Amino acid sequence: MSAAQGFGDRLAQERREKAARERRDIAQRDVARAVGVSAASLSRYEAGDTLPDDEVIERLAAYYGVSRSWLRYGEGSRTPGTEGMADTATGAPRMEQRPAQRPHVPQRKQSGRGGK
């Protein structure tokens, strides 16, 4: 099985499972629109014909709530943010964990009134 085919299988699986969790059909066009690609591109990804670039994989992983490494390679934890933790079943180390990024919070500008 090629890397693209394995990726496509995992991507299609995530769409089916998300639909089941939300108890509704999720069409490829809906996923494509949500992650900013064409429906044709998503169809090629799921069929295993081609692999998306890293930016698209990031958006797909976020959409499905899975880790990038699991979606891309089928390795590591399926749960995002746990790539660096040891596997609880085997004790084997998982892939390197990346630190969580903190959301940007804009600072409020202070009023020009000096209290005088």
Buried (B, 14 or more C-beta within 10 A) or exposed (E): EEEBEBBBBBBBBBBEBBBEEEEEEBEBEBBBEBBEBEBEBBBBBBBBEEBBEEEBBBBBBEBBEBBBBBBBBBEBBBEBEBBBBEEEEEEEEBBEBEEEEEEEEEEEEEEEEEEE
